[in-house]
């Protein structure tokens, strides 16, 4: 009797091992932002890199940001639907009503990339450093206007964090996207903006905008000669990240397999080079590290979001 039970246990165990080894048995779907942006590029580079080792096609399913999380949330937790989401996914539930919780309803796989904003000002503003900007703003409460690409956007949160840490009163002016906000910044109607460097590089080179600092915690490989905001405001950090997630209850063996394959891709020199060319840096960490980062971000940015009364669009 005991022998039969033991054999049954061995058979069950072996079946579980074989099942894990058989993953994936069909194509995998990556839910990503619409084509053309960094999120889509990162998704495609990773998909191409892991399809060979996994022996399956990885399909990119481009969806609007507002739908991505819900689609992944409602998918089966079998490792065949994977979400590539921006940093605002992490604290999106703090700004709007969502049917899911990013920590409770998803499992982290890895942080794929990070892209800091850069802080630029109109050249008519007589400041050449973050320290000078803070002094100028403190002497003129409410006189400076800062653009963002929309309420609750990454660069909106960047300015609100800056205002809170620097103790300055700068007026936030939300726009529908980066193009119209950039136009008003270039014309001098606005004085400053946190923005991805790729959006304003040509204008910085031509002198139409002045680059003050980069928003990464440490010096960035993207802007090696540019000082950080954190050099003046210790601990300041604001970046557009792309994380990889699976629906909760996805087997640990699947999470670990995907983490291994994705991190292998991210560590390739040619991939690091490709990412830098689109304005992002590769990361590639463990599920545990991404999970800890999410909880830290929710605590850190949650206060900023609450104090500023931010509601996402």
C-alpha positions in Angstrom: 0.0 0.0 0.0 2.8 2.4 1.0 4.8 1.3 -2.1 1.8 2.2 -4.4 1.4 5.6 -2.7 5.1 6.3 -3.1 5.0 5.3 -6.8 2.0 7.6 -7.3 3.9 10.4 -5.7 6.9 9.9 -7.9 4.7 9.8 -11.0 2.9 13.0 -10.0 6.2 14.7 -9.3 7.7 13.6 -12.6 4.6 14.8 -14.4 5.0 18.2 -12.8 8.7 18.4 -13.9 7.9 17.4 -17.4 5.1 19.9 -17.5 7.5 22.7 -16.5 10.0 21.5 -19.0 7.4 21.5 -21.8 6.8 25.3 -21.4 6.2 26.9 -23.8 4.1 24.6 -26.0 2.5 27.4 -28.1 3.2 31.0 -29.1 3.5 33.7 -26.3 1.7 37.0 -26.5 3.4 40.2 -25.3 0.9 43.0 -24.6 2.8 46.3 -25.3 2.1 50.0 -26.1 1.2 51.0 -29.6 3.9 50.7 -32.3 6.5 53.4 -32.6 7.5 54.2 -29.1 10.2 52.8 -26.8 7.8 50.3 -25.1 7.1 48.7 -28.4 10.7 48.6 -29.5 11.8 47.0 -26.1 9.0 44.4 -26.5 10.1 43.5 -30.0 13.8 43.3 -29.2 13.1 41.0 -26.2 10.6 38.9 -28.2 13.0 38.3 -31.0 15.8 37.4 -28.5 13.8 34.9 -26.5 11.9 33.2 -29.3 14.9 31.0 -30.3 15.8 29.7 -26.8 12.1 29.1 -26.0 11.4 27.5 -29.4 8.2 29.5 -29.9 7.1 32.6 -31.7 6.5 35.7 -29.4 3.6 37.8 -30.8 3.5 41.5 -30.1 -0.1 42.7 -29.3 0.0 46.5 -29.4 -2.8 48.0 -27.3 -3.6 51.5 -25.9 -2.1 52.1 -22.5 -5.5 52.3 -20.8 -6.4 48.7 -21.9 -3.1 46.9 -21.4 -3.3 46.1 -17.7 -6.9 45.0 -17.9 -6.3 42.6 -20.8 -3.4 41.0 -19.0 -5.3 40.9 -15.7 -8.1 38.9 -17.4 -5.8 36.5 -19.2 -5.2 32.9 -18.0 -2.2 32.7 -15.7 -0.4 30.1 -17.8 2.6 32.1 -19.1 1.2 32.7 -22.5 0.1 36.3 -21.9 2.8 38.7 -20.7 2.5 42.4 -20.0 5.3 45.0 -20.7 4.2 48.0 -18.8 5.6 51.5 -18.0 6.3 52.8 -14.6 2.9 54.5 -14.3 1.4 51.0 -14.3 2.9 50.5 -10.8 1.1 53.4 -9.2 -1.7 53.8 -11.8 -4.3 52.6 -9.2 -3.4 55.5 -7.0 -4.6 58.0 -9.7 -7.6 56.3 -11.2 -10.1 53.5 -10.5 -8.9 50.2 -11.9 -10.3 46.7 -11.8 -6.9 45.3 -10.7 -4.1 46.0 -8.3 -0.6 45.9 -9.8 1.0 44.2 -6.8 -1.9 41.9 -5.8 -2.9 40.8 -9.3 0.4 40.5 -11.1 3.7 38.7 -10.7 6.9 40.6 -11.5 9.3 39.0 -14.0 12.0 41.6 -14.5 12.6 45.3 -15.0 13.6 45.5 -18.6 14.7 49.1 -19.0 14.9 52.6 -17.5 15.0 56.0 -19.2 15.5 59.1 -17.2 14.0 62.4 -18.1 16.1 65.5 -18.6 15.3 68.9 -17.2 15.3 71.6 -19.8 14.5 75.3 -19.6 13.9 78.1 -22.1 17.1 80.0 -22.6 15.4 83.3 -21.5 15.3 81.9 -18.0 18.5 83.2 -16.2 19.5 79.9 -14.6 22.2 77.4 -15.5 21.9 74.8 -12.8 19.3 73.1 -10.6 20.5 75.1 -7.6 19.9 78.3 -9.5 16.5 77.2 -10.7 15.4 76.4 -7.2 16.6 79.8 -5.9 14.9 81.6 -8.8 11.6 79.7 -8.2 11.6 80.3 -4.5 12.0 84.0 -5.1 9.0 84.0 -7.5 6.3 81.6 -6.2 3.9 80.6 -9.0 5.8 82.6 -11.7 7.2 79.6 -13.5 5.2 77.3 -15.7 6.2 73.7 -16.4 4.7 71.6 -19.2 3.8 67.9 -19.1 2.3 65.5 -21.7 -0.8 65.1 -19.5 -2.1 64.8 -16.0 -0.7 61.7 -14.3 2.0 61.3 -17.0 5.6 60.4 -16.1 6.8 63.9 -16.6 3.9 65.3 -14.6 5.0 63.1 -11.7 8.6 64.2 -12.3 7.8 67.9 -11.7 5.5 67.2 -8.7 8.3 65.2 -7.1 10.7 68.1 -7.8 8.3 70.7 -6.4 7.8 68.6 -3.2 11.5 68.0 -2.6 12.7 71.5 -3.5 9.9 73.2 -1.7 9.0 75.4 -4.7 5.7 76.6 -6.2 5.9 75.9 -10.0 2.7 75.8 -12.0 2.0 72.6 -13.8 0.5 73.0 -17.3 -0.9 69.7 -18.7 -1.0 69.1 -22.5 -2.4 66.4 -24.7 0.9 64.9 -25.6 4.5 66.1 -25.9 4.3 67.9 -29.3 2.1 70.8 -28.3 3.9 71.3 -24.9 7.2 71.4 -26.7 6.0 74.0 -29.1 5.0 76.3 -26.2 8.2 75.7 -24.4 10.2 76.6 -27.5 8.2 79.8 -27.9 8.9 80.8 -24.3 5.3 80.6 -23.2 6.5 77.9 -20.8 9.8 78.0 -18.9 10.7 74.4 -18.1 9.9 70.8 -18.7 11.0 67.3 -17.7 11.1 65.3 -20.9 12.7 62.2 -22.5 16.0 63.4 -24.1 15.1 62.0 -27.5 12.3 64.6 -27.8 14.5 67.6 -27.3 18.1 66.7 -28.3 18.1 68.7 -31.5 16.8 71.8 -29.7 19.4 71.5 -26.9 22.1 71.3 -29.5 20.8 74.3 -31.4 20.6 76.4 -28.2 16.8 76.8 -28.3 16.6 74.9 -25.0 19.1 74.7 -22.1 19.8 71.4 -20.5 20.2 71.6 -16.7 20.2 68.0 -15.4 19.2 64.4 -15.8 16.6 62.8 -13.5 18.3 59.5 -12.8 19.6 58.8 -9.3 23.1 58.3 -10.6 24.9 59.6 -13.7 23.3 58.1 -16.8 25.1 56.4 -19.6 22.7 58.3 -21.9 24.0 61.7 -20.6 27.4 61.0 -19.1 28.4 64.6 -18.8 25.1 65.9 -17.4 24.7 66.4 -13.7 21.9 64.7 -11.9 19.0 66.5 -10.1 19.9 64.3 -7.2 23.3 66.0 -6.9 21.3 69.1 -5.6 18.2 67.2 -4.2 19.6 64.0 -2.7 17.4 61.0 -3.5 15.5 62.6 -6.4 14.8 60.1 -9.1 12.3 60.0 -11.9 12.5 57.5 -14.8 10.3 56.0 -17.4 10.7 52.3 -16.8 9.4 49.2 -18.6 8.7 46.2 -16.5 7.6 42.7 -17.5 4.7 41.1 -15.7 2.5 38.0 -15.7 -1.0 37.4 -14.2 -1.0 36.3 -10.6 -0.9 32.5 -10.1 1.4 32.0 -13.1 3.6 29.0 -12.1 6.9 30.0 -10.5 8.7 27.7 -13.0 7.4 29.8 -15.8 8.3 33.1 -14.1 11.8 31.9 -13.5 12.2 30.6 -17.1 11.0 33.9 -18.6 13.2 35.9 -16.2 16.3 33.8 -17.2 15.7 34.1 -20.9 14.8 37.8 -20.9 17.8 38.8 -18.7 20.1 36.8 -21.0 18.8 39.0 -23.9 19.2 42.2 -22.0 22.8 41.5 -21.1 23.9 41.2 -24.7 26.1 44.1 -25.8 24.2 44.6 -29.0 20.9 44.9 -27.1 22.4 47.4 -24.7 23.6 49.4 -27.7 20.2 49.2 -29.4 18.4 50.4 -26.2 20.8 53.3 -25.8 20.0 54.3 -29.4 16.3 54.8 -28.5 17.1 56.6 -25.3 16.7 53.8 -22.7 19.1 51.7 -20.6 18.8 48.0 -20.0 18.2 46.7 -16.5 17.4 43.0 -16.1 16.9 42.1 -12.5 15.2 39.4 -10.5 11.4 39.1 -9.9 12.1 39.8 -6.2 14.0 42.9 -7.0 11.3 44.2 -9.3 8.6 43.4 -6.7 10.5 45.3 -4.0 11.0 48.3 -6.3 7.3 48.4 -7.1 6.4 48.6 -3.4 9.0 51.2 -2.8 7.7 53.3 -5.7 4.1 53.0 -4.6 5.1 54.3 -1.1 7.3 57.0 -2.5 5.1 58.4 -5.3 1.9 57.7 -3.5 2.5 60.6 -1.1 3.4 62.9 -4.1 0.2 61.8 -5.9 -2.0 62.3 -2.9 -0.5 65.7 -1.9 -0.8 67.0 -5.4 -4.3 65.6 -5.9 -3.3 64.0 -9.2 -5.9 62.1 -11.1 -4.8 60.3 -14.3 -6.6 60.9 -17.6 
